Amino acid sequence: MAGFWDRHVVPRIVGCCCSQPRIAEQRRKVVPRARGRVLEIGAGGGANLSLYDRSAVQSVTGIDPSAELRARAEAAMAPDDRGFFEIREGVAEELPFPAESFDTVVSTFTLCSVADQARALAEARRVLRPGGAFLFLEHGRAPDAGPRKWQQRLEPVWKRLMGNCHLTRPVAGAVAGSFGSCASEGLYMEKMPRFMGWIEYGEAVRS
């Protein structure tokens, strides 16, 4: 049952939630800042594809472990996306690319569900060229005690239902721990429960 749920139900939930207009509005704060050769981790579904600045981005390579989400990304491609965007099977903790391969790495609503957040960030740093940017938009641990209490209570069940999605993982602090520093902003999304509505977005540069 768990295998069926993760393979077939979770991708539908993720695809629906991550394509909501309020989420797309937040994505527009981050994705258009990508430059050069781009790697997008957790790219399944293709939600960011239309947001890249084609005048500044040479190509986008996406990876995702979910065959169902990769199929959704393929289906979302327009004819002129072929050659600009490709999506491959892979996990963020073991990126199948040489060191210093990309100018930008993009992560949107991905670090919450990877098996090893620290390893995924280390891999993102490894494949970035010096001076390259890690752009992120993630939900995570709320800064206020009330929402954090609910996050801690709900996370065990939430993870099982939502494909290993964690509610209590730190975002900017984890990114800064891998890259040395990062510039970030955070907010509670409107019309969402605060326990799941805290998001952080920003940029870290590989020194």
C-alpha positions as CSV (number, residue, x, y, z in Angstrom):
1,M,0.0,0.0,0.0
2,A,2.8,2.4,1.0
3,G,4.5,1.8,-2.4
4,F,1.4,2.4,-4.3
5,W,0.7,5.6,-2.3
6,D,4.2,7.0,-2.8
7,R,4.3,6.1,-6.5
8,H,0.9,7.2,-7.6
9,V,-0.9,9.3,-5.0
10,V,1.9,11.5,-3.7
11,P,2.9,12.8,-7.2
12,R,-0.6,13.9,-7.8
13,I,-0.8,15.7,-4.5
14,V,2.6,17.3,-5.1
15,G,1.7,18.3,-8.6
16,C,-1.6,19.9,-7.4
17,C,-0.1,21.7,-4.4
18,C,3.0,23.0,-6.1
19,S,1.1,24.5,-9.1
20,Q,-1.2,26.6,-7.0
21,P,-1.2,30.4,-7.9
22,R,0.1,31.4,-4.5
23,I,3.0,29.0,-4.9
24,A,3.7,30.2,-8.4
25,E,3.8,33.7,-7.1
26,Q,6.6,32.8,-4.7
27,R,8.5,30.8,-7.4
28,R,8.6,34.0,-9.5
29,K,10.8,35.6,-6.8
30,V,13.5,33.0,-7.3
31,V,13.5,31.1,-10.6
32,P,14.0,34.1,-13.0
33,R,17.3,34.9,-11.2
34,A,18.9,31.7,-12.6
35,R,21.8,32.2,-15.1
36,G,23.9,30.1,-17.5
37,R,23.8,26.3,-17.2
38,V,21.2,25.5,-14.6
39,L,20.6,22.3,-12.6
40,E,17.2,22.0,-10.9
41,I,16.9,19.4,-8.2
42,G,13.5,18.0,-7.6
43,A,12.4,19.2,-11.0
44,G,9.6,16.7,-11.5
45,G,6.3,18.2,-12.7
46,G,8.0,21.0,-14.6
47,A,6.4,23.7,-12.4
48,N,9.4,26.1,-12.9
49,L,9.9,25.6,-16.6
50,S,8.0,28.6,-17.8
51,L,9.7,30.9,-15.3
52,Y,13.3,30.7,-16.5
53,D,14.6,33.8,-18.3
54,R,15.5,32.3,-21.7
55,S,17.8,35.3,-22.4
56,A,20.0,34.6,-19.4
57,V,19.8,30.8,-19.2
58,Q,21.7,28.5,-21.5
59,S,20.1,25.2,-20.5
60,V,18.2,23.6,-17.6
61,T,18.9,20.0,-16.5
62,G,16.4,18.7,-14.0
63,I,16.7,15.6,-11.8
64,D,13.9,13.8,-9.9
65,P,13.6,10.3,-8.4
66,S,9.9,10.0,-9.3
67,A,9.1,8.5,-12.7
68,E,5.6,9.8,-12.4
69,L,6.7,13.4,-11.8
70,R,9.3,13.2,-14.5
71,A,6.6,12.1,-16.9
72,R,4.5,15.1,-15.9
73,A,7.5,17.4,-16.6
74,E,7.9,15.8,-20.1
75,A,4.2,16.3,-20.8
76,A,4.4,19.9,-19.7
77,M,7.1,20.7,-22.3
78,A,6.3,22.9,-25.2
79,P,8.0,22.2,-28.6
80,D,10.6,24.9,-28.0
81,D,11.5,23.5,-24.6
82,R,13.2,20.5,-26.3
83,G,16.9,21.1,-26.2
84,F,16.5,23.8,-23.6
85,F,15.2,21.5,-20.8
86,E,16.0,17.9,-20.0
87,I,15.0,15.9,-17.0
88,R,16.8,12.8,-15.7
89,E,16.4,10.3,-13.0
90,G,18.4,11.0,-9.9
91,V,18.5,12.1,-6.3
92,A,19.9,15.3,-4.8
93,E,22.3,13.4,-2.5
94,E,24.2,11.7,-5.4
95,L,24.2,14.1,-8.3
96,P,25.4,12.4,-11.5
97,F,27.5,15.3,-12.7
98,P,31.2,16.3,-12.4
99,A,32.3,19.0,-10.0
100,E,31.8,22.6,-11.1
101,S,29.4,21.7,-13.9
102,F,26.7,24.4,-13.4
103,D,26.4,28.2,-13.0
104,T,23.2,27.9,-11.0
105,V,21.4,25.3,-8.9
106,V,17.7,25.8,-8.2
107,S,15.8,24.0,-5.4
108,T,12.1,24.8,-4.9
109,F,10.1,22.8,-2.3
110,T,12.7,19.9,-2.5
111,L,14.9,20.1,0.6
112,C,11.9,19.2,2.8
113,S,11.7,15.7,1.3
114,V,15.2,14.6,0.5
115,A,16.6,11.7,2.5
116,D,19.6,13.7,3.7
117,Q,19.4,17.4,3.6
118,A,23.0,18.1,4.5
119,R,24.3,15.7,1.8
120,A,22.0,17.3,-0.8
121,L,23.3,20.7,-0.1
122,A,26.9,19.5,-0.2
123,E,26.2,18.0,-3.6
124,A,24.7,21.2,-4.8
125,R,27.8,23.1,-3.7
126,R,30.1,20.5,-5.4
127,V,28.5,20.8,-8.8
128,L,28.5,24.7,-8.8
129,R,31.4,26.5,-10.3
130,P,33.1,29.1,-8.0
131,G,30.9,32.1,-8.0
132,G,27.8,30.1,-8.9
133,A,24.5,30.6,-7.1
134,F,22.3,28.2,-5.2
135,L,18.7,29.6,-5.4
136,F,16.2,28.2,-3.0
137,L,12.5,28.5,-2.1
138,E,11.5,26.0,0.6
139,H,9.0,25.6,3.4
140,G,10.3,24.6,6.8
141,R,10.5,25.2,10.5
142,A,8.5,28.1,11.6
143,P,10.1,30.9,13.7
144,D,7.2,31.1,16.2
145,A,6.5,28.7,19.0
146,G,2.8,28.1,18.2
147,P,3.3,26.9,14.6
148,R,6.4,24.9,15.6
149,K,4.5,23.0,18.2
150,W,1.9,21.9,15.5
151,Q,4.7,21.1,13.1
152,Q,6.3,18.8,15.6
153,R,3.0,17.1,16.4
154,L,2.0,16.6,12.8
155,E,5.3,15.7,11.2
156,P,5.3,11.9,11.9
157,V,2.0,11.4,10.1
158,W,2.7,14.2,7.5
159,K,5.9,12.5,6.4
160,R,4.1,9.2,5.7
161,L,1.3,10.8,3.8
162,M,3.4,13.4,1.8
163,G,6.4,11.4,0.5
164,N,8.9,12.1,3.3
165,C,8.1,15.8,3.4
166,H,9.3,17.3,6.7
167,L,7.7,20.3,8.4
168,T,10.5,21.0,10.9
169,R,13.6,21.2,8.8
170,P,15.6,24.5,9.0
171,V,16.0,26.2,5.6
172,A,18.3,29.3,5.5
173,G,20.4,28.0,8.4
174,A,21.0,24.7,6.7
175,V,21.9,26.5,3.4
176,A,24.3,28.8,5.3
177,G,25.8,25.8,7.0
178,S,26.8,24.3,3.7
179,F,27.8,27.5,1.8
180,G,29.2,29.6,4.6
181,S,26.5,32.3,4.3
182,C,23.3,33.1,2.4
183,A,20.9,36.0,1.9
184,S,17.3,35.0,2.6
185,E,13.8,36.2,3.5
186,G,11.0,34.4,5.1
187,L,7.2,34.8,5.4
188,Y,4.0,33.0,6.2
189,M,2.0,32.5,3.1
190,E,-1.5,34.0,3.1
191,K,-4.5,31.8,3.5
192,M,-2.5,28.8,4.6
193,P,-2.2,27.2,8.0
194,R,0.9,28.7,9.7
195,F,2.3,25.2,10.5
196,M,2.6,24.6,6.7
197,G,2.8,28.1,5.4
198,W,6.3,29.3,6.6
199,I,8.6,29.6,3.6
200,E,12.1,30.9,3.1
201,Y,13.8,32.0,-0.1
202,G,17.1,33.4,-1.1
203,E,20.5,32.8,-2.6
204,A,23.9,31.4,-1.5
205,V,27.1,31.8,-3.6
206,R,29.8,29.2,-3.8
207,S,33.0,30.9,-2.8
